[in-house]
Amino acid sequence: MIKRIKRRYIAFKIIDGFPTKKNLIRCIESGLRGIKFQIIEYDEHTGHGIIRCGHKSVRIIIDFLNSVSITVKGISGTIKTLRRKFLNI
């Protein structure tokens, strides 16, 4: 039996400038080679976004985001809770 990967959702805000989604993905991919993640949503005007990843790679992704001046606002197991608690949607 194959176990499902436990997903986590990370809310973030970009501090300096708001790149396009394509440039943001390139930046994160260059620093996180071999780590699977997906940008679920990203607003280029406010700099807020959500990343989905596995529960084992959360700490690696958070450490990388903090090193490139992206603030992590919170982590959750569901998108609904993440939006309610950290993005005020």
N, CA, C and O atoms as CSV, one atom per row, in Angstrom:
chain,resi,resn,atom,element,x,y,z
A,1,MET,N,N,0.840,-1.187,0.000
A,1,MET,CA,C,0.000,0.000,0.000
A,1,MET,C,C,0.889,1.257,0.000
A,1,MET,O,O,1.835,1.355,0.781
A,2,ILE,N,N,0.578,2.194,-0.867
A,2,ILE,CA,C,1.331,3.437,-0.983
A,2,ILE,C,C,0.719,4.487,-0.063
A,2,ILE,O,O,-0.491,4.712,-0.073
A,3,LYS,N,N,1.580,5.127,0.735
A,3,LYS,CA,C,1.097,6.184,1.618
A,3,LYS,C,C,0.959,7.489,0.857
A,3,LYS,O,O,1.767,7.807,-0.015
A,4,ARG,N,N,-0.078,8.236,1.201
A,4,ARG,CA,C,-0.249,9.563,0.627
A,4,ARG,C,C,0.760,10.524,1.233
A,4,ARG,O,O,1.141,10.390,2.396
A,5,ILE,N,N,1.178,11.474,0.452
A,5,ILE,CA,C,2.068,12.517,0.957
A,5,ILE,C,C,1.223,13.540,1.706
A,5,ILE,O,O,0.228,14.042,1.183
A,6,LYS,N,N,1.625,13.839,2.922
A,6,LYS,CA,C,0.910,14.858,3.697
A,6,LYS,C,C,1.324,16.226,3.170
A,6,LYS,O,O,2.508,16.562,3.136
A,7,ARG,N,N,0.349,16.993,2.767
A,7,ARG,CA,C,0.626,18.307,2.185
A,7,ARG,C,C,0.537,19.394,3.231
A,7,ARG,O,O,-0.234,19.314,4.187
A,8,ARG,N,N,1.342,20.402,3.022
A,8,ARG,CA,C,1.295,21.605,3.836
A,8,ARG,C,C,1.234,22.806,2.908
A,8,ARG,O,O,1.754,22.779,1.793
A,9,TYR,N,N,0.597,23.843,3.385
A,9,TYR,CA,C,0.444,25.076,2.622
A,9,TYR,C,C,1.141,26.193,3.398
A,9,TYR,O,O,0.936,26.353,4.601
A,10,ILE,N,N,1.962,26.955,2.694
A,10,ILE,CA,C,2.745,28.027,3.305
A,10,ILE,C,C,2.289,29.363,2.730
A,10,ILE,O,O,2.331,29.569,1.517
A,11,ALA,N,N,1.853,30.271,3.605
A,11,ALA,CA,C,1.486,31.629,3.183
A,11,ALA,C,C,2.735,32.502,3.277
A,11,ALA,O,O,3.472,32.445,4.261
A,12,PHE,N,N,2.965,33.311,2.240
A,12,PHE,CA,C,4.152,34.160,2.237
A,12,PHE,C,C,3.830,35.546,1.711
A,12,PHE,O,O,2.806,35.769,1.065
A,13,LYS,N,N,4.740,36.478,2.009
A,13,LYS,CA,C,4.649,37.842,1.484
A,13,LYS,C,C,6.049,38.274,1.083
A,13,LYS,O,O,7.008,38.122,1.840
A,14,ILE,N,N,6.145,38.812,-0.119
A,14,ILE,CA,C,7.426,39.296,-0.617
A,14,ILE,C,C,7.657,40.700,-0.073
A,14,ILE,O,O,6.772,41.554,-0.131
A,15,ILE,N,N,8.852,40.928,0.456
A,15,ILE,CA,C,9.160,42.200,1.110
A,15,ILE,C,C,9.554,43.274,0.105
A,15,ILE,O,O,8.967,44.356,0.101
A,16,ASP,N,N,10.536,42.996,-0.745
A,16,ASP,CA,C,11.066,44.000,-1.666
A,16,ASP,C,C,10.647,43.707,-3.095
A,16,ASP,O,O,11.076,42.710,-3.675
A,17,GLY,N,N,9.818,44.562,-3.666
A,17,GLY,CA,C,9.398,44.401,-5.055
A,17,GLY,C,C,8.475,43.207,-5.224
A,17,GLY,O,O,8.472,42.297,-4.396
A,18,PHE,N,N,7.713,43.208,-6.267
A,18,PHE,CA,C,6.780,42.123,-6.525
A,18,PHE,C,C,7.032,41.577,-7.922
A,18,PHE,O,O,6.518,42.121,-8.899
A,19,PRO,N,N,7.831,40.491,-8.030
A,19,PRO,CA,C,8.125,39.929,-9.350
A,19,PRO,C,C,6.913,39.228,-9.943
A,19,PRO,O,O,5.928,38.980,-9.247
A,20,THR,N,N,6.987,38.915,-11.210
A,20,THR,CA,C,5.915,38.147,-11.831
A,20,THR,C,C,5.959,36.728,-11.287
A,20,THR,O,O,6.959,36.306,-10.707
A,21,LYS,N,N,4.870,35.999,-11.478
A,21,LYS,CA,C,4.795,34.629,-10.976
A,21,LYS,C,C,5.889,33.758,-11.609
A,21,LYS,O,O,6.490,32.917,-10.941
A,22,LYS,N,N,6.133,33.971,-12.889
A,22,LYS,CA,C,7.143,33.186,-13.607
A,22,LYS,C,C,8.534,33.422,-13.015
A,22,LYS,O,O,9.288,32.471,-12.810
A,23,ASN,N,N,8.875,34.673,-12.741
A,23,ASN,CA,C,10.180,34.994,-12.157
A,23,ASN,C,C,10.300,34.461,-10.733
A,23,ASN,O,O,11.375,34.025,-10.319
A,24,LEU,N,N,9.208,34.494,-9.989
A,24,LEU,CA,C,9.200,33.968,-8.631
A,24,LEU,C,C,9.463,32.463,-8.633
A,24,LEU,O,O,10.245,31.967,-7.823
A,25,ILE,N,N,8.817,31.744,-9.533
A,25,ILE,CA,C,9.011,30.295,-9.637
A,25,ILE,C,C,10.466,29.991,-9.983
A,25,ILE,O,O,11.063,29.091,-9.393
A,26,ARG,N,N,11.040,30.725,-10.924
A,26,ARG,CA,C,12.447,30.511,-11.299
A,26,ARG,C,C,13.379,30.731,-10.117
A,26,ARG,O,O,14.312,29.958,-9.905
A,27,CYS,N,N,13.129,31.773,-9.358
A,27,CYS,CA,C,13.965,32.095,-8.197
A,27,CYS,C,C,13.911,30.976,-7.164
A,27,CYS,O,O,14.946,30.539,-6.660
A,28,ILE,N,N,12.717,30.520,-6.854
A,28,ILE,CA,C,12.563,29.472,-5.839
A,28,ILE,C,C,13.126,28.147,-6.346
A,28,ILE,O,O,13.787,27.433,-5.593
A,29,GLU,N,N,12.874,27.808,-7.612
A,29,GLU,CA,C,13.386,26.554,-8.164
A,29,GLU,C,C,14.914,26.515,-8.174
A,29,GLU,O,O,15.512,25.461,-7.953
A,30,SER,N,N,15.541,27.657,-8.430
A,30,SER,CA,C,17.005,27.679,-8.474
A,30,SER,C,C,17.612,27.387,-7.101
A,30,SER,O,O,18.696,26.810,-7.016
A,31,GLY,N,N,16.933,27.774,-6.041
A,31,GLY,CA,C,17.445,27.536,-4.694
A,31,GLY,C,C,16.996,26.233,-4.081
A,31,GLY,O,O,17.593,25.770,-3.109
A,32,LEU,N,N,15.953,25.627,-4.630
A,32,LEU,CA,C,15.399,24.407,-4.054
A,32,LEU,C,C,15.430,23.259,-5.054
A,32,LEU,O,O,14.399,22.651,-5.342
A,33,ARG,N,N,16.578,22.974,-5.565
A,33,ARG,CA,C,16.701,21.869,-6.529
A,33,ARG,C,C,16.356,20.548,-5.849
A,33,ARG,O,O,16.877,20.231,-4.780
A,34,GLY,N,N,15.462,19.778,-6.491
A,34,GLY,CA,C,15.090,18.470,-5.970
A,34,GLY,C,C,13.937,18.485,-4.977
A,34,GLY,O,O,13.448,17.422,-4.595
A,35,ILE,N,N,13.494,19.655,-4.553
A,35,ILE,CA,C,12.368,19.763,-3.629
A,35,ILE,C,C,11.105,20.008,-4.443
A,35,ILE,O,O,11.061,20.913,-5.276
A,36,LYS,N,N,10.076,19.197,-4.198
A,36,LYS,CA,C,8.825,19.377,-4.926
A,36,LYS,C,C,7.950,20.392,-4.198
A,36,LYS,O,O,7.714,20.289,-2.995
A,37,PHE,N,N,7.480,21.365,-4.957
A,37,PHE,CA,C,6.573,22.383,-4.429
A,37,PHE,C,C,5.755,22.926,-5.582
A,37,PHE,O,O,6.075,22.708,-6.751
A,38,GLN,N,N,4.692,23.638,-5.235
A,38,GLN,CA,C,3.870,24.273,-6.260
A,38,GLN,C,C,3.331,25.578,-5.701
A,38,GLN,O,O,2.855,25.630,-4.567
A,39,ILE,N,N,3.410,26.627,-6.499
A,39,ILE,CA,C,2.816,27.901,-6.098
A,39,ILE,C,C,1.344,27.842,-6.481
A,39,ILE,O,O,0.997,27.852,-7.662
A,40,ILE,N,N,0.489,27.781,-5.476
A,40,ILE,CA,C,-0.954,27.648,-5.687
A,40,ILE,C,C,-1.543,28.961,-6.180
A,40,ILE,O,O,-2.292,28.991,-7.157
A,41,GLU,N,N,-1.203,30.027,-5.506
A,41,GLU,CA,C,-1.659,31.344,-5.963
A,41,GLU,C,C,-0.643,32.397,-5.565
A,41,GLU,O,O,0.089,32.250,-4.587
A,42,TYR,N,N,-0.621,33.462,-6.349
A,42,TYR,CA,C,0.304,34.565,-6.101
A,42,TYR,C,C,-0.297,35.835,-6.678
A,42,TYR,O,O,-0.688,35.869,-7.845
A,43,ASP,N,N,-0.370,36.878,-5.863
A,43,ASP,CA,C,-0.890,38.167,-6.294
A,43,ASP,C,C,0.294,39.113,-6.507
A,43,ASP,O,O,0.981,39.487,-5.556
A,44,GLU,N,N,0.521,39.491,-7.749
A,44,GLU,CA,C,1.662,40.337,-8.092
A,44,GLU,C,C,1.542,41.749,-7.535
A,44,GLU,O,O,2.549,42.444,-7.398
A,45,HIS,N,N,0.324,42.186,-7.210
A,45,HIS,CA,C,0.121,43.552,-6.723
A,45,HIS,C,C,0.417,43.675,-5.233
A,45,HIS,O,O,0.957,44.690,-4.794
A,46,THR,N,N,0.068,42.650,-4.448
A,46,THR,CA,C,0.285,42.716,-3.001
A,46,THR,C,C,1.509,41.936,-2.549
A,46,THR,O,O,2.042,42.202,-1.472
A,47,GLY,N,N,1.964,40.982,-3.348
A,47,GLY,CA,C,3.109,40.159,-2.980
A,47,GLY,C,C,2.760,38.969,-2.110
A,47,GLY,O,O,3.659,38.279,-1.628
A,48,HIS,N,N,1.465,38.706,-1.895
A,48,HIS,CA,C,1.017,37.562,-1.102
A,48,HIS,C,C,0.885,36.329,-1.979
A,48,HIS,O,O,0.552,36.430,-3.159
A,49,GLY,N,N,1.150,35.156,-1.395
A,49,GLY,CA,C,0.994,33.927,-2.155
A,49,GLY,C,C,0.922,32.708,-1.262
A,49,GLY,O,O,1.093,32.793,-0.046
A,50,ILE,N,N,0.664,31.558,-1.897
A,50,ILE,CA,C,0.560,30.281,-1.195
A,50,ILE,C,C,1.392,29.252,-1.946
A,50,ILE,O,O,1.303,29.141,-3.169
A,51,ILE,N,N,2.203,28.499,-1.205
A,51,ILE,CA,C,2.999,27.402,-1.748
A,51,ILE,C,C,2.504,26.101,-1.140
A,51,ILE,O,O,2.255,26.032,0.063
A,52,ARG,N,N,2.358,25.054,-1.976
A,52,ARG,CA,C,2.018,23.726,-1.487
A,52,ARG,C,C,3.269,22.855,-1.562
A,52,ARG,O,O,4.003,22.890,-2.550
A,53,CYS,N,N,3.506,22.069,-0.502
A,53,CYS,CA,C,4.669,21.175,-0.483
A,53,CYS,C,C,4.372,19.993,0.430
A,53,CYS,O,O,3.328,19.950,1.080
A,54,GLY,N,N,5.277,19.054,0.477
A,54,GLY,CA,C,5.156,17.919,1.380
A,54,GLY,C,C,5.553,18.314,2.795
A,54,GLY,O,O,6.299,19.273,2.991
A,55,HIS,N,N,5.052,17.573,3.780
A,55,HIS,CA,C,5.312,17.958,5.171
A,55,HIS,C,C,6.779,17.806,5.568
A,55,HIS,O,O,7.231,18.453,6.513
A,56,LYS,N,N,7.522,16.966,4.866
A,56,LYS,CA,C,8.927,16.775,5.202
A,56,LYS,C,C,9.828,17.881,4.654
A,56,LYS,O,O,10.955,18.046,5.121
A,57,SER,N,N,9.350,18.628,3.684
A,57,SER,CA,C,10.187,19.674,3.085
A,57,SER,C,C,9.803,21.091,3.528
A,57,SER,O,O,10.349,22.064,3.008
A,58,VAL,N,N,8.892,21.217,4.458
A,58,VAL,CA,C,8.437,22.545,4.910
A,58,VAL,C,C,9.589,23.360,5.480
A,58,VAL,O,O,9.763,24.522,5.114
A,59,ARG,N,N,10.375,22.769,6.369
A,59,ARG,CA,C,11.454,23.507,7.032
A,59,ARG,C,C,12.493,23.996,6.017
A,59,ARG,O,O,12.991,25.115,6.136
A,60,ILE,N,N,12.820,23.173,5.032
A,60,ILE,CA,C,13.798,23.555,4.005
A,60,ILE,C,C,13.286,24.749,3.205
A,60,ILE,O,O,14.026,25.699,2.951
A,61,ILE,N,N,12.021,24.692,2.814
A,61,ILE,CA,C,11.430,25.773,2.023
A,61,ILE,C,C,11.356,27.068,2.826
A,61,ILE,O,O,11.658,28.140,2.301
A,62,ILE,N,N,10.958,26.978,4.086
A,62,ILE,CA,C,10.865,28.179,4.929
A,62,ILE,C,C,12.237,28.817,5.105
A,62,ILE,O,O,12.369,30.037,5.012
A,63,ASP,N,N,13.257,28.007,5.358
A,63,ASP,CA,C,14.604,28.554,5.522
A,63,ASP,C,C,15.067,29.262,4.254
A,63,ASP,O,O,15.687,30.324,4.319
A,64,PHE,N,N,14.763,28.665,3.096
A,64,PHE,CA,C,15.152,29.304,1.833
A,64,PHE,C,C,14.389,30.610,1.623
A,64,PHE,O,O,14.991,31.617,1.253
A,65,LEU,N,N,13.081,30.612,1.850
A,65,LEU,CA,C,12.280,31.825,1.642
A,65,LEU,C,C,12.779,32.967,2.524
A,65,LEU,O,O,12.865,34.110,2.075
A,66,ASN,N,N,13.105,32.661,3.768
A,66,ASN,CA,C,13.615,33.700,4.668
A,66,ASN,C,C,14.965,34.239,4.198
A,66,ASN,O,O,15.278,35.407,4.429
A,67,SER,N,N,15.762,33.404,3.544
A,67,SER,CA,C,17.081,33.847,3.085
A,67,SER,C,C,17.003,34.766,1.863
A,67,SER,O,O,17.949,35.503,1.584
A,68,VAL,N,N,15.885,34.729,1.134
A,68,VAL,CA,C,15.742,35.589,-0.044
A,68,VAL,C,C,14.701,36.691,0.179
A,68,VAL,O,O,14.031,37.120,-0.760
A,69,SER,N,N,14.576,37.137,1.412
A,69,SER,CA,C,13.693,38.239,1.829
A,69,SER,C,C,12.221,38.029,1.452
A,69,SER,O,O,11.544,38.943,0.981
A,70,ILE,N,N,11.755,36.811,1.672
A,70,ILE,CA,C,10.325,36.506,1.556
A,70,ILE,C,C,9.869,36.093,2.945
A,70,ILE,O,O,10.389,35.130,3.508
A,71,THR,N,N,8.904,36.811,3.502
A,71,THR,CA,C,8.418,36.541,4.846
A,71,THR,C,C,7.368,35.446,4.818
A,71,THR,O,O,6.429,35.497,4.023
A,72,VAL,N,N,7.526,34.457,5.684
A,72,VAL,CA,C,6.536,33.396,5.822
A,72,VAL,C,C,5.527,33.848,6.861
A,72,VAL,O,O,5.887,34.146,7.999
A,73,LYS,N,N,4.254,33.898,6.462
A,73,LYS,CA,C,3.209,34.361,7.364
A,73,LYS,C,C,2.600,33.229,8.180
A,73,LYS,O,O,2.103,33.455,9.283
A,74,GLY,N,N,2.636,31.997,7.635
A,74,GLY,CA,C,2.087,30.874,8.382
A,74,GLY,C,C,2.064,29.591,7.573
A,74,GLY,O,O,2.275,29.588,6.361
A,75,ILE,N,N,1.798,28.491,8.287
A,75,ILE,CA,C,1.737,27.163,7.687
A,75,ILE,C,C,0.443,26.511,8.136
A,75,ILE,O,O,0.004,26.698,9.271
A,76,SER,N,N,-0.171,25.740,7.235
A,76,SER,CA,C,-1.404,25.049,7.575
A,76,SER,C,C,-1.515,23.765,6.759
A,76,SER,O,O,-0.806,23.577,5.771
A,77,GLY,N,N,-2.411,22.894,7.187
A,77,GLY,CA,C,-2.666,21.655,6.471
A,77,GLY,C,C,-3.738,21.795,5.416
A,77,GLY,O,O,-3.880,20.923,4.560
A,78,THR,N,N,-4.505,22.891,5.460
A,78,THR,CA,C,-5.545,23.125,4.456
A,78,THR,C,C,-5.476,24.564,3.961
A,78,THR,O,O,-5.081,25.469,4.696
A,79,ILE,N,N,-5.862,24.758,2.716
A,79,ILE,CA,C,-5.860,26.103,2.137
A,79,ILE,C,C,-6.887,26.989,2.836
A,79,ILE,O,O,-6.635,28.169,3.077
A,80,LYS,N,N,-8.033,26.420,3.158
A,80,LYS,CA,C,-9.113,27.190,3.779
A,80,LYS,C,C,-8.654,27.814,5.106
A,80,LYS,O,O,-8.887,28.997,5.353
A,81,THR,N,N,-8.008,27.019,5.945
A,81,THR,CA,C,-7.524,27.527,7.225
A,81,THR,C,C,-6.403,28.539,7.027
A,81,THR,O,O,-6.336,29.540,7.741
A,82,LEU,N,N,-5.534,28.288,6.076
A,82,LEU,CA,C,-4.434,29.204,5.792
A,82,LEU,C,C,-4.965,30.576,5.404
A,82,LEU,O,O,-4.490,31.595,5.904
A,83,ARG,N,N,-5.945,30.602,4.517
A,83,ARG,CA,C,-6.527,31.882,4.094
A,83,ARG,C,C,-7.211,32.590,5.254
A,83,ARG,O,O,-7.076,33.804,5.412
A,84,ARG,N,N,-7.941,31.838,6.063
A,84,ARG,CA,C,-8.684,32.433,7.175
A,84,ARG,C,C,-7.750,33.017,8.224
A,84,ARG,O,O,-7.983,34.122,8.713
A,85,LYS,N,N,-6.703,32.292,8.573
A,85,LYS,CA,C,-5.811,32.729,9.645
A,85,LYS,C,C,-4.773,33.761,9.218
A,85,LYS,O,O,-4.515,34.721,9.944
A,86,PHE,N,N,-4.177,33.568,8.047
A,86,PHE,CA,C,-3.003,34.353,7.705
A,86,PHE,C,C,-3.193,35.342,6.571
A,86,PHE,O,O,-2.477,36.342,6.512
A,87,LEU,N,N,-4.126,35.100,5.675
A,87,LEU,CA,C,-4.299,36.008,4.543
A,87,LEU,C,C,-5.559,36.850,4.657
A,87,LEU,O,O,-5.789,37.727,3.824
A,88,ASN,N,N,-6.374,36.603,5.666
A,88,ASN,CA,C,-7.604,37.373,5.919
A,88,ASN,C,C,-8.522,37.415,4.703
A,88,ASN,O,O,-9.045,38.470,4.343
A,89,ILE,N,N,-8.710,36.270,4.081
A,89,ILE,CA,C,-9.598,36.194,2.913
A,89,ILE,C,C,-10.917,35.582,3.325
A,89,ILE,O,O,-11.812,35.425,2.494
